[in-house]
Amino acid sequence: MSRNPLVRRLVTMQENKAFLPDGTSPETAYQGAPMDNMDMSPTASKWNPKGWQKKWKITAVIAAVILIIVIIVAAVEGSKNSKSKPDYPDYHALNYTLEDRWQGTNFFDNFDYHSSPDPANGFVNYVDQATAISTNLTYAGDSSAFLRADSKDTDAKNGRNSVRITSKKQFHSGLFVFDIKHTPYGCGTWPAVWMADPSDWPGNGEIDVVETVNQGNTGNQMALHTSKNCQMKSRRAQTGTVHGTNCYNGTNDNAGCAVMGASSSYGAEANDDGGAVYAMELRDAGIRMWIFNRDSPPGDLRANNDTTPDPSTWGLPIADFPSTDCDIGSHFKNQSIIANIDFCGSWANSVYTSQFKCPGKCEDFVAKNATAFEKAYWEFASFRIYSTDE
């Protein structure tokens, strides 16, 4: 803030100034002279109001009043700003109603099969629906739907057969509950249950709900991948471990802003416990995710329970992506539910040996070791989608 001079030193001189013989004034002559030779008669102190002239006293009062007004206005505006943009969004309870329940023999009727080249450049051959059914890579019974990778071909030199399905419906918001009995794992695998707009990526965002690579024993990774201007703070109201805060796909090799769960949240450990319930809430305030053991989820998430679920009663999420520094509503639109099992690719390949100590080269292992993928399958109990008018 610029400062307005309120006081000036007043020096009173006699009207008829005396000059030295050489024409110089006394004050000029005295400059630089020793202090004991200088006129030390008292003058008005600029810090003592008693010595101010009346007009300067008035000016000082006016300036003080203006300063007080400025301080008050700044405080009020700061208060308004803090209220209009809180440090954390309002995750108030929403009234959710069941929109879809995909389960049983009709599970795969809700999806299209992707049989084009892999957009993620994995070592995989995604098959069409007819091939998937005829080779038993997808099938559904009354209580489970299975999606698996091929475990018979011993010479898959062009990539191992697998399946990728994309929901026919798209969503802008909602509560998504994935009840999963078995998660795929094994060296070279890259499985995921995720959401995105296949026709506009990353423009409409990507939400990874269940994902890992290779042996899957490091826990479930939840992440967002977006266009520009979407970041997360390191400290958030969650129980998971932060693995990146910039969601923009153009940074950090498209690692996204990720959160890692405990080792028990995925893979053999989760499967041995009977699987898990993965819940994801997508709303303008933010994106939150929870993982529960299938044997002990919240009461309103139990299978075949028609009670309206209320995430506000579930405790801290394992992952929270608030709208604080990311406009969730504009970054995530037209979200399709996608489930697949990929191989190698950028992520699985990058940590294949260094982190998971898998043998040889990823592509060679995947091509020749068919039986290594007998555990590479999803078993879905159900997908439930809840919507709200808010």
Contacts in CASP RR format, 6 or more apart in sequence:
PFRMAT RR
TARGET T0000
AUTHOR 0000-0000-0000
METHOD contacts of the structure
MODEL  1
MSRNPLVRRLVTMQENKAFLPDGTSPETAYQGAPMDNMDMSPTASKWNPK
GWQKKWKITAVIAAVILIIVIIVAAVEGSKNSKSKPDYPDYHALNYTLED
RWQGTNFFDNFDYHSSPDPANGFVNYVDQATAISTNLTYAGDSSAFLRAD
SKDTDAKNGRNSVRITSKKQFHSGLFVFDIKHTPYGCGTWPAVWMADPSD
WPGNGEIDVVETVNQGNTGNQMALHTSKNCQMKSRRAQTGTVHGTNCYNG
TNDNAGCAVMGASSSYGAEANDDGGAVYAMELRDAGIRMWIFNRDSPPGD
LRANNDTTPDPSTWGLPIADFPSTDCDIGSHFKNQSIIANIDFCGSWANS
VYTSQFKCPGKCEDFVAKNATAFEKAYWEFASFRIYSTDE
1 70 0 8 1.000
4 63 0 8 1.000
6 56 0 8 1.000
6 59 0 8 1.000
6 60 0 8 1.000
6 63 0 8 1.000
7 46 0 8 1.000
7 47 0 8 1.000
7 52 0 8 1.000
7 56 0 8 1.000
7 60 0 8 1.000
8 46 0 8 1.000
8 56 0 8 1.000
9 43 0 8 1.000
9 44 0 8 1.000
9 46 0 8 1.000
10 43 0 8 1.000
10 44 0 8 1.000
10 51 0 8 1.000
10 53 0 8 1.000
11 43 0 8 1.000
12 43 0 8 1.000
17 25 0 8 1.000
17 26 0 8 1.000
18 25 0 8 1.000
18 26 0 8 1.000
19 25 0 8 1.000
19 26 0 8 1.000
20 26 0 8 1.000
20 29 0 8 1.000
30 37 0 8 1.000
30 38 0 8 1.000
30 39 0 8 1.000
44 51 0 8 1.000
44 52 0 8 1.000
45 51 0 8 1.000
49 57 0 8 1.000
49 60 0 8 1.000
52 60 0 8 1.000
87 324 0 8 1.000
88 237 0 8 1.000
88 322 0 8 1.000
88 324 0 8 1.000
89 285 0 8 1.000
89 286 0 8 1.000
89 322 0 8 1.000
89 323 0 8 1.000
89 324 0 8 1.000
90 285 0 8 1.000
91 285 0 8 1.000
91 286 0 8 1.000
91 288 0 8 1.000
91 311 0 8 1.000
91 312 0 8 1.000
92 312 0 8 1.000
93 310 0 8 1.000
93 311 0 8 1.000
93 312 0 8 1.000
94 175 0 8 1.000
94 283 0 8 1.000
94 388 0 8 1.000
94 390 0 8 1.000
95 308 0 8 1.000
95 388 0 8 1.000
95 389 0 8 1.000
95 390 0 8 1.000
96 174 0 8 1.000
96 175 0 8 1.000
96 308 0 8 1.000
96 309 0 8 1.000
96 310 0 8 1.000
96 386 0 8 1.000
96 387 0 8 1.000
96 388 0 8 1.000
97 308 0 8 1.000
97 386 0 8 1.000
97 387 0 8 1.000
97 388 0 8 1.000
98 306 0 8 1.000
98 384 0 8 1.000
98 385 0 8 1.000
98 386 0 8 1.000
99 385 0 8 1.000
99 386 0 8 1.000
99 387 0 8 1.000
100 110 0 8 1.000
100 169 0 8 1.000
100 383 0 8 1.000
100 384 0 8 1.000
100 385 0 8 1.000
101 382 0 8 1.000
101 383 0 8 1.000
101 384 0 8 1.000
101 385 0 8 1.000
102 110 0 8 1.000
102 382 0 8 1.000
102 383 0 8 1.000
102 384 0 8 1.000
102 385 0 8 1.000
103 145 0 8 1.000
103 380 0 8 1.000
103 381 0 8 1.000
103 382 0 8 1.000
103 383 0 8 1.000
104 140 0 8 1.000
104 141 0 8 1.000
104 142 0 8 1.000
104 143 0 8 1.000
104 144 0 8 1.000
104 145 0 8 1.000
104 382 0 8 1.000
105 140 0 8 1.000
105 141 0 8 1.000
105 142 0 8 1.000
106 140 0 8 1.000
107 140 0 8 1.000
107 145 0 8 1.000
107 380 0 8 1.000
107 382 0 8 1.000
107 383 0 8 1.000
108 129 0 8 1.000
108 138 0 8 1.000
108 140 0 8 1.000
108 145 0 8 1.000
108 165 0 8 1.000
110 167 0 8 1.000
110 168 0 8 1.000
110 169 0 8 1.000
110 383 0 8 1.000
111 165 0 8 1.000
111 166 0 8 1.000
111 167 0 8 1.000
111 168 0 8 1.000
111 339 0 8 1.000
112 165 0 8 1.000
112 166 0 8 1.000
112 167 0 8 1.000
112 168 0 8 1.000
113 126 0 8 1.000
113 127 0 8 1.000
113 128 0 8 1.000
113 129 0 8 1.000
113 132 0 8 1.000
113 163 0 8 1.000
113 164 0 8 1.000
113 165 0 8 1.000
114 126 0 8 1.000
114 164 0 8 1.000
114 165 0 8 1.000
114 166 0 8 1.000
114 340 0 8 1.000
115 126 0 8 1.000
115 127 0 8 1.000
115 128 0 8 1.000
115 131 0 8 1.000
116 126 0 8 1.000
118 124 0 8 1.000
118 126 0 8 1.000
118 164 0 8 1.000
118 342 0 8 1.000
119 201 0 8 1.000
120 190 0 8 1.000
120 342 0 8 1.000
120 345 0 8 1.000
120 346 0 8 1.000
121 345 0 8 1.000
121 346 0 8 1.000
122 190 0 8 1.000
122 342 0 8 1.000
122 343 0 8 1.000
122 344 0 8 1.000
122 345 0 8 1.000
123 159 0 8 1.000
123 160 0 8 1.000
123 343 0 8 1.000
123 344 0 8 1.000
123 345 0 8 1.000
123 362 0 8 1.000
123 363 0 8 1.000
123 366 0 8 1.000
123 367 0 8 1.000
124 159 0 8 1.000
124 160 0 8 1.000
124 161 0 8 1.000
124 162 0 8 1.000
124 341 0 8 1.000
124 342 0 8 1.000
124 343 0 8 1.000
124 344 0 8 1.000
125 156 0 8 1.000
125 158 0 8 1.000
125 159 0 8 1.000
125 160 0 8 1.000
125 161 0 8 1.000
125 162 0 8 1.000
126 161 0 8 1.000
126 162 0 8 1.000
126 163 0 8 1.000
126 164 0 8 1.000
126 340 0 8 1.000
127 135 0 8 1.000
127 137 0 8 1.000
127 161 0 8 1.000
127 162 0 8 1.000
127 163 0 8 1.000
129 138 0 8 1.000
131 137 0 8 1.000
131 161 0 8 1.000
132 138 0 8 1.000
132 163 0 8 1.000
133 139 0 8 1.000
135 150 0 8 1.000
135 161 0 8 1.000
136 148 0 8 1.000
137 147 0 8 1.000
137 148 0 8 1.000
137 149 0 8 1.000
137 150 0 8 1.000
137 161 0 8 1.000
137 162 0 8 1.000
137 163 0 8 1.000
138 145 0 8 1.000
138 146 0 8 1.000
138 147 0 8 1.000
138 148 0 8 1.000
138 163 0 8 1.000
138 165 0 8 1.000
139 145 0 8 1.000
139 146 0 8 1.000
140 146 0 8 1.000
143 381 0 8 1.000
144 181 0 8 1.000
144 379 0 8 1.000
144 380 0 8 1.000
144 381 0 8 1.000
145 379 0 8 1.000
145 380 0 8 1.000
146 377 0 8 1.000
146 378 0 8 1.000
146 379 0 8 1.000
146 380 0 8 1.000
147 163 0 8 1.000
147 165 0 8 1.000
147 339 0 8 1.000
147 340 0 8 1.000
147 341 0 8 1.000
147 377 0 8 1.000
147 378 0 8 1.000
147 380 0 8 1.000
148 162 0 8 1.000
148 163 0 8 1.000
148 184 0 8 1.000
148 341 0 8 1.000
148 376 0 8 1.000
148 377 0 8 1.000
148 378 0 8 1.000
149 160 0 8 1.000
149 161 0 8 1.000
149 162 0 8 1.000
149 163 0 8 1.000
149 184 0 8 1.000
149 189 0 8 1.000
149 341 0 8 1.000
149 343 0 8 1.000
149 373 0 8 1.000
149 376 0 8 1.000
149 377 0 8 1.000
150 156 0 8 1.000
150 160 0 8 1.000
150 161 0 8 1.000
150 162 0 8 1.000
150 370 0 8 1.000
150 373 0 8 1.000
151 370 0 8 1.000
151 371 0 8 1.000
151 372 0 8 1.000
151 373 0 8 1.000
151 374 0 8 1.000
151 376 0 8 1.000
152 370 0 8 1.000
153 160 0 8 1.000
153 161 0 8 1.000
153 370 0 8 1.000
154 368 0 8 1.000
154 370 0 8 1.000
155 367 0 8 1.000
155 368 0 8 1.000
156 366 0 8 1.000
156 367 0 8 1.000
156 368 0 8 1.000
156 370 0 8 1.000
157 367 0 8 1.000
159 343 0 8 1.000
159 363 0 8 1.000
159 366 0 8 1.000
159 367 0 8 1.000
160 343 0 8 1.000
160 366 0 8 1.000
160 367 0 8 1.000
160 373 0 8 1.000
162 340 0 8 1.000
162 341 0 8 1.000
162 342 0 8 1.000
162 343 0 8 1.000
163 340 0 8 1.000
163 341 0 8 1.000
164 338 0 8 1.000
164 339 0 8 1.000
164 340 0 8 1.000
164 341 0 8 1.000
164 342 0 8 1.000
165 338 0 8 1.000
165 339 0 8 1.000
165 340 0 8 1.000
166 198 0 8 1.000
166 336 0 8 1.000
166 337 0 8 1.000
166 338 0 8 1.000
167 336 0 8 1.000
167 337 0 8 1.000
167 338 0 8 1.000
169 336 0 8 1.000
170 197 0 8 1.000
170 334 0 8 1.000
170 335 0 8 1.000
170 336 0 8 1.000
171 195 0 8 1.000
171 282 0 8 1.000
171 334 0 8 1.000
171 335 0 8 1.000
171 336 0 8 1.000
171 337 0 8 1.000
171 385 0 8 1.000
172 282 0 8 1.000
172 329 0 8 1.000
172 332 0 8 1.000
172 333 0 8 1.000
172 334 0 8 1.000
172 335 0 8 1.000
173 282 0 8 1.000
173 283 0 8 1.000
173 284 0 8 1.000
173 387 0 8 1.000
173 388 0 8 1.000
174 281 0 8 1.000
174 282 0 8 1.000
174 283 0 8 1.000
174 385 0 8 1.000
174 386 0 8 1.000
174 387 0 8 1.000
174 388 0 8 1.000
175 279 0 8 1.000
175 280 0 8 1.000
175 281 0 8 1.000
175 282 0 8 1.000
175 309 0 8 1.000
175 311 0 8 1.000
175 385 0 8 1.000
175 386 0 8 1.000
175 387 0 8 1.000
175 388 0 8 1.000
176 195 0 8 1.000
176 209 0 8 1.000
176 279 0 8 1.000
176 280 0 8 1.000
176 281 0 8 1.000
176 282 0 8 1.000
176 337 0 8 1.000
176 383 0 8 1.000
176 384 0 8 1.000
176 385 0 8 1.000
176 386 0 8 1.000
177 277 0 8 1.000
177 278 0 8 1.000
177 279 0 8 1.000
177 301 0 8 1.000
177 309 0 8 1.000
177 382 0 8 1.000
177 383 0 8 1.000
177 384 0 8 1.000
177 385 0 8 1.000
177 386 0 8 1.000
178 193 0 8 1.000
178 209 0 8 1.000
178 210 0 8 1.000
178 277 0 8 1.000
178 278 0 8 1.000
178 279 0 8 1.000
178 280 0 8 1.000
178 380 0 8 1.000
178 383 0 8 1.000
179 277 0 8 1.000
179 294 0 8 1.000
179 303 0 8 1.000
179 380 0 8 1.000
179 381 0 8 1.000
179 382 0 8 1.000
179 383 0 8 1.000
179 384 0 8 1.000
180 193 0 8 1.000
180 210 0 8 1.000
180 275 0 8 1.000
180 276 0 8 1.000
180 277 0 8 1.000
180 278 0 8 1.000
180 378 0 8 1.000
180 379 0 8 1.000
180 380 0 8 1.000
180 381 0 8 1.000
181 271 0 8 1.000
181 274 0 8 1.000
181 275 0 8 1.000
181 294 0 8 1.000
181 379 0 8 1.000
181 380 0 8 1.000
181 381 0 8 1.000
182 271 0 8 1.000
182 275 0 8 1.000
182 377 0 8 1.000
182 378 0 8 1.000
182 379 0 8 1.000
183 191 0 8 1.000
183 210 0 8 1.000
183 212 0 8 1.000
183 266 0 8 1.000
183 267 0 8 1.000
183 270 0 8 1.000
183 271 0 8 1.000
183 275 0 8 1.000
183 276 0 8 1.000
183 378 0 8 1.000
184 191 0 8 1.000
184 341 0 8 1.000
184 375 0 8 1.000
184 376 0 8 1.000
184 377 0 8 1.000
184 378 0 8 1.000
185 191 0 8 1.000
185 212 0 8 1.000
185 214 0 8 1.000
185 215 0 8 1.000
185 216 0 8 1.000
185 217 0 8 1.000
185 266 0 8 1.000
185 267 0 8 1.000
185 268 0 8 1.000
185 375 0 8 1.000
185 376 0 8 1.000
186 214 0 8 1.000
186 215 0 8 1.000
186 216 0 8 1.000
186 372 0 8 1.000
186 373 0 8 1.000
186 375 0 8 1.000
186 376 0 8 1.000
187 214 0 8 1.000
187 215 0 8 1.000
187 352 0 8 1.000
187 356 0 8 1.000
187 358 0 8 1.000
187 359 0 8 1.000
187 362 0 8 1.000
187 365 0 8 1.000
187 372 0 8 1.000
188 213 0 8 1.000
188 214 0 8 1.000
188 343 0 8 1.000
188 344 0 8 1.000
188 348 0 8 1.000
188 352 0 8 1.000
188 358 0 8 1.000
188 362 0 8 1.000
188 365 0 8 1.000
188 366 0 8 1.000
189 213 0 8 1.000
189 214 0 8 1.000
189 341 0 8 1.000
189 342 0 8 1.000
189 343 0 8 1.000
189 348 0 8 1.000
189 373 0 8 1.000
189 376 0 8 1.000
190 213 0 8 1.000
190 341 0 8 1.000
190 342 0 8 1.000
190 343 0 8 1.000
190 344 0 8 1.000
190 345 0 8 1.000
190 347 0 8 1.000
190 348 0 8 1.000
191 210 0 8 1.000
191 211 0 8 1.000
191 212 0 8 1.000
191 340 0 8 1.000
191 341 0 8 1.000
191 342 0 8 1.000
191 376 0 8 1.000
191 378 0 8 1.000
192 208 0 8 1.000
192 210 0 8 1.000
192 211 0 8 1.000
192 338 0 8 1.000
192 339 0 8 1.000
192 340 0 8 1.000
192 342 0 8 1.000
193 209 0 8 1.000
193 210 0 8 1.000
193 211 0 8 1.000
193 278 0 8 1.000
193 337 0 8 1.000
193 338 0 8 1.000
193 339 0 8 1.000
193 378 0 8 1.000
194 206 0 8 1.000
194 207 0 8 1.000
194 208 0 8 1.000
194 209 0 8 1.000
194 210 0 8 1.000
194 211 0 8 1.000
194 337 0 8 1.000
194 338 0 8 1.000
194 339 0 8 1.000
195 206 0 8 1.000
195 207 0 8 1.000
195 209 0 8 1.000
195 280 0 8 1.000
195 282 0 8 1.000
195 335 0 8 1.000
195 336 0 8 1.000
195 337 0 8 1.000
195 338 0 8 1.000
196 204 0 8 1.000
196 205 0 8 1.000
196 206 0 8 1.000
196 207 0 8 1.000
196 335 0 8 1.000
196 336 0 8 1.000
196 338 0 8 1.000
197 203 0 8 1.000
197 204 0 8 1.000
197 205 0 8 1.000
197 333 0 8 1.000
197 334 0 8 1.000
197 335 0 8 1.000
197 336 0 8 1.000
198 336 0 8 1.000
198 338 0 8 1.000
199 334 0 8 1.000
200 333 0 8 1.000
200 334 0 8 1.000
202 225 0 8 1.000
202 226 0 8 1.000
202 227 0 8 1.000
202 249 0 8 1.000
203 226 0 8 1.000
203 227 0 8 1.000
203 331 0 8 1.000
204 331 0 8 1.000
204 332 0 8 1.000
204 333 0 8 1.000
204 334 0 8 1.000
204 335 0 8 1.000
205 224 0 8 1.000
205 225 0 8 1.000
205 226 0 8 1.000
205 227 0 8 1.000
205 331 0 8 1.000
205 332 0 8 1.000
205 333 0 8 1.000
205 335 0 8 1.000
206 223 0 8 1.000
206 224 0 8 1.000
206 225 0 8 1.000
206 226 0 8 1.000
207 223 0 8 1.000
207 224 0 8 1.000
207 280 0 8 1.000
207 282 0 8 1.000
207 287 0 8 1.000
207 332 0 8 1.000
207 335 0 8 1.000
208 221 0 8 1.000
208 222 0 8 1.000
208 223 0 8 1.000
208 224 0 8 1.000
208 225 0 8 1.000
208 258 0 8 1.000
209 222 0 8 1.000
209 278 0 8 1.000
209 280 0 8 1.000
209 289 0 8 1.000
210 220 0 8 1.000
210 222 0 8 1.000
210 266 0 8 1.000
210 278 0 8 1.000
211 220 0 8 1.000
211 221 0 8 1.000
211 222 0 8 1.000
211 223 0 8 1.000
212 218 0 8 1.000
212 219 0 8 1.000
212 220 0 8 1.000
212 221 0 8 1.000
212 266 0 8 1.000
212 267 0 8 1.000
213 347 0 8 1.000
213 348 0 8 1.000
213 351 0 8 1.000
213 356 0 8 1.000
214 348 0 8 1.000
214 351 0 8 1.000
214 352 0 8 1.000
214 355 0 8 1.000
214 356 0 8 1.000
214 358 0 8 1.000
215 267 0 8 1.000
215 268 0 8 1.000
215 356 0 8 1.000
215 358 0 8 1.000
216 266 0 8 1.000
216 267 0 8 1.000
216 268 0 8 1.000
217 263 0 8 1.000
217 267 0 8 1.000
217 268 0 8 1.000
217 269 0 8 1.000
218 260 0 8 1.000
218 263 0 8 1.000
218 355 0 8 1.000
219 260 0 8 1.000
219 261 0 8 1.000
219 262 0 8 1.000
219 263 0 8 1.000
219 264 0 8 1.000
219 265 0 8 1.000
219 266 0 8 1.000
219 267 0 8 1.000
220 260 0 8 1.000
220 261 0 8 1.000
220 265 0 8 1.000
220 266 0 8 1.000
220 270 0 8 1.000
220 278 0 8 1.000
220 291 0 8 1.000
221 243 0 8 1.000
221 258 0 8 1.000
221 259 0 8 1.000
221 260 0 8 1.000
221 261 0 8 1.000
222 258 0 8 1.000
222 259 0 8 1.000
222 260 0 8 1.000
222 261 0 8 1.000
222 289 0 8 1.000
222 318 0 8 1.000
222 319 0 8 1.000
223 243 0 8 1.000
223 247 0 8 1.000
223 255 0 8 1.000
223 256 0 8 1.000
223 257 0 8 1.000
223 258 0 8 1.000
223 259 0 8 1.000
224 230 0 8 1.000
224 232 0 8 1.000
224 247 0 8 1.000
224 256 0 8 1.000
224 257 0 8 1.000
224 258 0 8 1.000
224 287 0 8 1.000
224 321 0 8 1.000
224 326 0 8 1.000
225 247 0 8 1.000
225 249 0 8 1.000
225 254 0 8 1.000
225 256 0 8 1.000
226 247 0 8 1.000
226 248 0 8 1.000
226 249 0 8 1.000
226 256 0 8 1.000
226 326 0 8 1.000
226 331 0 8 1.000
226 332 0 8 1.000
227 248 0 8 1.000
227 249 0 8 1.000
227 331 0 8 1.000
228 248 0 8 1.000
229 248 0 8 1.000
229 326 0 8 1.000
229 327 0 8 1.000
230 246 0 8 1.000
230 247 0 8 1.000
230 248 0 8 1.000
230 257 0 8 1.000
230 325 0 8 1.000
230 326 0 8 1.000
230 327 0 8 1.000
230 331 0 8 1.000
231 245 0 8 1.000
231 246 0 8 1.000
231 247 0 8 1.000
231 248 0 8 1.000
231 257 0 8 1.000
231 325 0 8 1.000
231 326 0 8 1.000
232 242 0 8 1.000
232 244 0 8 1.000
232 245 0 8 1.000
232 246 0 8 1.000
232 247 0 8 1.000
232 257 0 8 1.000
232 321 0 8 1.000
232 322 0 8 1.000
232 324 0 8 1.000
232 325 0 8 1.000
232 326 0 8 1.000
233 245 0 8 1.000
233 324 0 8 1.000
233 325 0 8 1.000
234 242 0 8 1.000
234 245 0 8 1.000
236 242 0 8 1.000
236 320 0 8 1.000
236 321 0 8 1.000
236 322 0 8 1.000
237 316 0 8 1.000
237 317 0 8 1.000
237 320 0 8 1.000
237 322 0 8 1.000
238 259 0 8 1.000
238 288 0 8 1.000
238 316 0 8 1.000
238 317 0 8 1.000
238 318 0 8 1.000
238 319 0 8 1.000
238 320 0 8 1.000
239 316 0 8 1.000
239 317 0 8 1.000
239 318 0 8 1.000
240 259 0 8 1.000
240 260 0 8 1.000
240 261 0 8 1.000
240 262 0 8 1.000
240 318 0 8 1.000
240 319 0 8 1.000
241 259 0 8 1.000
241 260 0 8 1.000
241 261 0 8 1.000
242 258 0 8 1.000
242 259 0 8 1.000
243 255 0 8 1.000
243 258 0 8 1.000
243 259 0 8 1.000
243 260 0 8 1.000
244 252 0 8 1.000
244 255 0 8 1.000
244 256 0 8 1.000
244 257 0 8 1.000
244 258 0 8 1.000
245 257 0 8 1.000
246 252 0 8 1.000
246 256 0 8 1.000
246 257 0 8 1.000
247 256 0 8 1.000
247 257 0 8 1.000
247 321 0 8 1.000
247 326 0 8 1.000
247 331 0 8 1.000
248 256 0 8 1.000
249 256 0 8 1.000
253 346 0 8 1.000
254 346 0 8 1.000
257 321 0 8 1.000
259 289 0 8 1.000
259 318 0 8 1.000
259 319 0 8 1.000
259 320 0 8 1.000
261 291 0 8 1.000
261 318 0 8 1.000
261 319 0 8 1.000
263 269 0 8 1.000
264 270 0 8 1.000
264 273 0 8 1.000
265 276 0 8 1.000
265 291 0 8 1.000
265 318 0 8 1.000
266 276 0 8 1.000
268 375 0 8 1.000
270 276 0 8 1.000
273 293 0 8 1.000
273 294 0 8 1.000
273 295 0 8 1.000
274 293 0 8 1.000
274 294 0 8 1.000
274 295 0 8 1.000
275 293 0 8 1.000
275 294 0 8 1.000
276 291 0 8 1.000
276 292 0 8 1.000
276 293 0 8 1.000
276 294 0 8 1.000
277 291 0 8 1.000
277 292 0 8 1.000
277 293 0 8 1.000
277 294 0 8 1.000
277 297 0 8 1.000
277 301 0 8 1.000
278 289 0 8 1.000
278 290 0 8 1.000
278 291 0 8 1.000
279 289 0 8 1.000
279 290 0 8 1.000
279 291 0 8 1.000
279 292 0 8 1.000
279 301 0 8 1.000
279 309 0 8 1.000
279 311 0 8 1.000
279 314 0 8 1.000
280 287 0 8 1.000
280 288 0 8 1.000
280 289 0 8 1.000
281 287 0 8 1.000
281 288 0 8 1.000
281 289 0 8 1.000
281 311 0 8 1.000
282 328 0 8 1.000
282 332 0 8 1.000
282 335 0 8 1.000
283 328 0 8 1.000
284 323 0 8 1.000
284 328 0 8 1.000
284 329 0 8 1.000
285 322 0 8 1.000
285 323 0 8 1.000
285 328 0 8 1.000
286 320 0 8 1.000
286 321 0 8 1.000
286 322 0 8 1.000
286 323 0 8 1.000
286 328 0 8 1.000
287 319 0 8 1.000
287 320 0 8 1.000
287 321 0 8 1.000
287 328 0 8 1.000
287 332 0 8 1.000
288 311 0 8 1.000
288 317 0 8 1.000
288 319 0 8 1.000
288 320 0 8 1.000
288 321 0 8 1.000
289 317 0 8 1.000
289 318 0 8 1.000
289 319 0 8 1.000
289 320 0 8 1.000
290 311 0 8 1.000
290 314 0 8 1.000
290 315 0 8 1.000
290 317 0 8 1.000
290 318 0 8 1.000
291 318 0 8 1.000
292 298 0 8 1.000
292 301 0 8 1.000
294 381 0 8 1.000
298 309 0 8 1.000
298 313 0 8 1.000
298 314 0 8 1.000
299 305 0 8 1.000
299 307 0 8 1.000
300 307 0 8 1.000
300 308 0 8 1.000
300 309 0 8 1.000
300 310 0 8 1.000
300 313 0 8 1.000
301 309 0 8 1.000
303 381 0 8 1.000
303 382 0 8 1.000
308 386 0 8 1.000
309 386 0 8 1.000
311 317 0 8 1.000
321 328 0 8 1.000
323 329 0 8 1.000
337 383 0 8 1.000
339 378 0 8 1.000
339 380 0 8 1.000
341 376 0 8 1.000
341 377 0 8 1.000
341 378 0 8 1.000
342 348 0 8 1.000
343 362 0 8 1.000
343 363 0 8 1.000
343 366 0 8 1.000
344 352 0 8 1.000
344 362 0 8 1.000
344 363 0 8 1.000
344 366 0 8 1.000
345 362 0 8 1.000
348 362 0 8 1.000
349 362 0 8 1.000
352 358 0 8 1.000
352 362 0 8 1.000
353 360 0 8 1.000
358 365 0 8 1.000
359 365 0 8 1.000
365 372 0 8 1.000
366 373 0 8 1.000
END
